[in-house]
Amino acid sequence: MAGSVACAFAGSIHAFVLARFLQGIGGSMMTPVGRLLLVRATPRDQLVSAMAWLTIPALLGPIMGPPLGGFLTTYLSWHWIFWINVPIGLIGLALVTRFLPVGAPQVPRPVDLLGFLLTALAFSGFVFGMSVISLPALPIAYGYVTLAFGLASGLLYLRHARRTAYPLLDPAMLRYPLFRTGIIGGSVFRIGIGAIPFLLPLMLQLGFGLSPFQSGLVTFIAAVGALSSKFAAQWVFRTFGFRTVLTAGALVSAGFIAVNALFTPATSPALIMAFLLFGGVLRSICFTGVNAMVFSDVDEADASQATAINSVAQQISLATGVALAGGVLDLVGRLHGGGIALGDFHVAFLAVAVVSGLSTLAFASLPPDAGAAVSGHRRGAALASTGS
């Protein structure tokens, strides 16, 4: 809330960036803490359903955000995008105070201060460097230097993590097969998905000539599809299992991303919204499955580490998706002499669709009974037990 207020009062780009930094600090704590509380309190066989319900409130933002944000920007001012967070935050504080029970006290791990510093430098250097390289608002040399600095910090952290008893993000967590597949496959999948909220509104506004409000009225339908899928997620994974759903879902979702390359101003808005609706359903089901699967073979003592690593991987992959999309737009634009044309967006959508589709290689490697204790997929478990 403080970050939102600071954003609304920002009078320069530098003040705005600092305010967004503050806003990001607070926002980054919300989802992992909520997910950790849920994982510790939910039986494993109900984890898919619990993860589906956990994401429903988060989807209300994408449903209401595009049309409401477009309306505020078009008819009032951009400041109201941030002012509106204040009453929402106050309601959240009241509900948490009223309904969230005080958990049992636990002995916290020692804080890995050096690991915190190295990972902060590694991730910020990587994301910022990729952003500058893909959309060089600053001299591109800054991007390469920052990227190299981030990668070097990451290598130093890996060396540090092997030598400390309580690393901030423990690489040893990758010893869990389903956790490892979920992190790798889920990250590649989200690289493509993370580009959609960046590319689609820009294409509708710059390529189609729509206002922010009109664009929001088109794009919000994807979040409606994502919301509706949550009520069927448990049945889908119980019936078909993690391997089948995630492999097929990721591949078809990549196809729905590629379809955006066929949209033109002459395309019926109803047809565009239909594709966005079904694409939102599939992406949401995959998100729910990945978020549940990464905890399916993790010991209770490592749940906190799994939550932290999963949250970091999500944010890094989504940011990488935006950087990838921006880089493709900039590169294609330079090839035809500068500026961004509608065809540039089509190329970018095809590029991120290919990247997202590569996640199927990880998901297809899962055993038939992957996460059966969580998904309830009895056929997979039966096949594994009989050696079929």
C-alpha positions, -999 to 999 in steps of 0.1 A, spaced: 0 0 0 28 24 8 44 16 -25 12 23 -44 8 57 -26 44 65 -35 38 56 -71 7 79 -73 28 108 -59 58 101 -81 69 132 -101 97 116 -121 107 83 -136 134 79 -110 109 84 -81 84 61 -99 110 33 -102 119 35 -65 82 35 -56 77 4 -77 107 -12 -60 90 -7 -26 58 -20 -40 76 -51 -53 92 -58 -19 58 -60 -3 41 -79 -31 68 -105 -33 61 -117 2 24 -123 -3 21 -153 -25 49 -175 -11 38 -169 25 2 -178 16 13 -208 -3 35 -221 25 6 -217 50 -16 -237 26 10 -265 20 15 -270 58 -22 -271 66 -35 -292 36 -34 -330 33 -15 -340 2 -45 -356 -15 -63 -323 -14 -34 -302 -25 -45 -297 -62 -78 -284 -50 -62 -262 -24 -38 -247 -50 -67 -240 -73 -86 -221 -46 -54 -203 -36 -51 -188 -71 -87 -177 -75 -83 -144 -55 -52 -137 -75 -71 -141 -107 -97 -114 -97 -70 -88 -104 -64 -99 -140 -102 -101 -145 -110 -67 -132 -76 -50 -139 -76 -46 -177 -111 -31 -181 -109 -11 -148 -73 0 -154 -81 9 -190 -111 29 -179 -91 48 -152 -63 55 -176 -86 66 -205 -111 87 -186 -93 98 -154 -55 95 -150 -29 68 -145 -26 78 -108 -58 60 -100 -43 27 -110 -24 30 -78 -49 48 -56 -73 20 -60 -49 -4 -43 -53 15 -10 -90 4 -2 -82 -31 -14 -52 -33 9 -72 -21 38 -99 -47 32 -71 -73 30 -56 -62 63 -90 -64 80 -97 -99 67 -63 -113 76 -66 -98 111 -101 -113 115 -97 -148 100 -61 -159 98 -52 -179 129 -19 -175 147 2 -205 136 22 -227 159 56 -212 167 85 -227 148 123 -223 151 134 -203 121 165 -212 102 195 -188 105 194 -160 80 219 -165 52 229 -128 48 257 -135 23 234 -157 3 208 -131 3 232 -105 -10 245 -128 -38 211 -140 -49 198 -104 -50 227 -93 -71 224 -124 -94 186 -122 -100 185 -84 -104 215 -84 -126 201 -111 -148 166 -96 -152 178 -60 -156 206 -70 -180 182 -90 -201 157 -61 -201 183 -36 -213 196 -59 -240 161 -66 -253 148 -30 -251 179 -8 -250 165 23 -233 200 26 -219 233 19 -238 233 -18 -245 268 -21 -230 251 -15 -196 230 -46 -202 259 -69 -210 279 -57 -181 249 -61 -157 241 -95 -171 277 -107 -167 277 -93 -131 245 -112 -123 257 -144 -138 290 -141 -118 271 -135 -86 250 -166 -93 281 -187 -97 295 -173 -65 262 -181 -47 263 -217 -59 298 -221 -45 286 -204 -13 255 -227 -10 276 -258 -11 297 -246 19 270 -233 42 247 -253 64 216 -232 58 217 -216 23 190 -191 14 179 -211 -16 192 -247 -13 203 -262 -47 201 -296 -30 163 -293 -33 167 -304 -69 173 -340 -55 135 -343 -55 126 -355 -90 91 -341 -93 102 -308 -77 131 -306 -102 108 -313 -132 82 -288 -119 108 -260 -115 125 -266 -149 94 -274 -169 73 -248 -152 99 -221 -157 102 -227 -194 64 -228 -197 61 -194 -179 87 -177 -201 62 -180 -229 32 -172 -207 49 -142 -191 51 -125 -225 13 -125 -231 3 -96 -208 31 -76 -223 26 -84 -260 -12 -86 -263 -23 -52 -250 5 -35 -269 -6 -53 -301 -42 -43 -296 -33 -7 -289 -3 -1 -313 -12 -25 -340 -50 -24 -339 -54 12 -327 -76 4 -297 -77 25 -266 -64 11 -233 -100 6 -221 -110 -12 -253 -79 -34 -251 -88 -43 -215 -123 -53 -225 -108 -78 -249 -79 -92 -229 -97 -97 -195 -116 -127 -209 -84 -148 -206 -85 -144 -168 -122 -154 -168 -112 -186 -184 -84 -191 -159 -109 -185 -131 -134 -210 -144 -108 -237 -148 -101 -238 -111 -133 -256 -104 -124 -285 -127 -87 -288 -119 -90 -315 -93 -111 -337 -115 -88 -332 -145 -56 -343 -127 -74 -371 -109 -87 -385 -142 -56 -381 -164 -26 -375 -141 1 -349 -140 21 -363 -169 -7 -364 -194 -23 -331 -184 9 -311 -182 24 -325 -214 -7 -320 -235 -17 -288 -218 16 -271 -223 17 -281 -260 -18 -269 -267 -13 -237 -247 18 -230 -268 -5 -234 -298 -30 -209 -284 -1 -184 -280 9 -190 -316 -27 -183 -328 -22 -147 -316 0 -143 -347 -30 -147 -369 -50 -118 -354 -54 -86 -374 -77 -55 -370 -101 -73 -393 -104 -103 -370 -137 -105 -351 -133 -94 -315 -156 -123 -305 -132 -148 -322 -102 -133 -305 -119 -135 -271 -129 -171 -277 -93 -181 -283 -82 -161 -253 -108 -177 -231 -98 -213 -240 -61 -204 -238 -67 -190 -203 -84 -222 -192 -55 -244 -203 -28 -222 -189 -45 -220 -156 -49 -258 -153 -11 -262 -161 -3 -235 -135 -24 -253 -108 -8 -287 -117 28 -274 -116 23 -256 -83 9 -287 -67 34 -311 -82 65 -293 -69 53 -301 -34 43 -337 -41 76 -354 -32 90 -327 -9 94 -335 28 75 -314 53 108 -300 66 117 -287 32 83 -271 23 96 -237 31 126 -240 8 103 -254 -19 80 -224 -16 109 -200 -18 126 -216 -48 93 -220 -66 83 -184 -61 117 -171 -72 116 -193 -103 82 -180 -112 92 -144 -110 124 -149 -129 107 -168 -157 79 -143 -161 104 -114 -163 125 -134 -188 94 -138 -209 88 -101 -210 125 -95 -219 123 -122 -246 92 -106 -262 107 -72 -260 139 -84 -275 122 -100 -305 101 -69 -311 132 -47 -310 152 -70 -333 125 -75 -359 118 -37 -358 155 -30 -365 155 -54 -395 129 -34 -413 143 0 -404 129 9 -370 95 13 -355 71 -15 -345 46 -29 -371 18 -53 -366 39 -81 -381 65 -77 -355 40 -87 -328 32 -118 -349 68 -128 -350 72 -122 -312 41 -144 -305 55 -172 -326 89 -170 -308 75 -172 -273 51 -200 -284 81 -221 -294 99 -214 -261 68 -222 -241 62 -254 -261 97 -267 -251 83 -273 -216 66 -304 -229 100 -322 -231 103 -319 -193 67 -329 -186 68 -358 -210 97 -373 -190 75 -377 -159 66 -413 -148 29 -424 -152 24 -423 -115 40 -388 -110 24 -372 -80 -4 -398 -77 -6 -392 -40 -15 -356 -47 -35 -358 -79 -54 -390 -69 -47 -405 -104 -53 -442 -96 -46 -455 -131 -10 -441 -131 -4 -455 -97 -18 -489 -107 4 -491 -138 35 -482 -118 27 -509 -92 22 -536 -118 53 -526 -139 31 -519 -170 
